[in-house]
């Protein structure tokens, strides 16, 4: 394994970690809302869950397309 490939792997892991942190902070902000008096109905929770599921599936699909493209080259 060359030094560049190790650095590339570390950089990828740092990038994935930062994106995961941003996602978790965003979910926390949406869950807590802008202040204590705000409430979320059952419909709001369903919408938030569906949006989260859609964004995760989109991210996984794009990652698989990138990996598939790298294998072809």
C-alpha positions in Angstrom: 0.0 0.0 0.0 1.4 3.4 -1.0 1.5 6.4 1.2 -0.9 8.3 -1.0 -3.5 5.6 -0.8 -3.3 5.6 3.0 -3.7 9.4 3.1 -6.6 9.1 0.7 -8.3 6.6 2.9 -7.8 8.8 6.0 -9.1 11.8 4.1 -12.2 9.9 3.0 -12.9 8.7 6.6 -12.5 12.3 7.9 -14.9 13.5 5.2 -17.5 10.8 6.0 -17.2 11.6 9.7 -17.7 15.3 9.1 -20.8 14.7 6.9 -22.2 12.3 9.5 -21.7 14.9 12.2 -23.5 17.6 10.1 -26.3 15.2 9.5 -26.7 14.4 13.2 -26.6 18.1 14.1 -29.3 18.8 11.5 -31.5 16.0 12.7 -31.1 17.3 16.3 -32.0 20.8 15.3 -35.1 19.7 13.4 -36.1 17.4 16.4 -35.6 20.1 19.0 -37.1 22.9 16.8 -36.5 26.6 17.3 -37.6 26.7 20.9 -39.5 24.9 23.7 -43.0 26.0 22.7 -42.8 24.4 19.3 -44.4 21.0 19.0 -44.3 18.5 16.2 -47.4 16.5 15.3 -47.5 12.8 14.3 -47.6 13.9 10.6 -44.5 16.0 11.2 -42.6 13.0 12.6 -43.7 10.9 9.6 -42.6 13.6 7.2 -39.3 13.9 9.0 -38.7 10.2 8.9 -39.6 9.9 5.2 -37.3 12.8 4.3 -34.5 11.2 6.3 -35.0 7.8 4.7 -35.1 9.4 1.2 -31.9 11.4 1.8 -30.1 8.3 3.2 -31.2 6.2 0.2 -30.1 8.9 -2.2 -26.7 9.1 -0.6 -26.2 5.4 -0.6 -27.3 5.2 -4.3 -24.9 8.0 -5.3 -22.0 6.3 -3.4 -22.7 3.0 -5.2 -22.7 4.8 -8.5 -19.3 6.4 -7.7 -17.9 3.0 -6.7 -19.2 1.3 -9.8 -17.7 4.0 -11.9 -14.3 3.6 -10.3 -14.4 -0.2 -10.8 -14.9 0.3 -14.6 -11.9 2.6 -15.0 
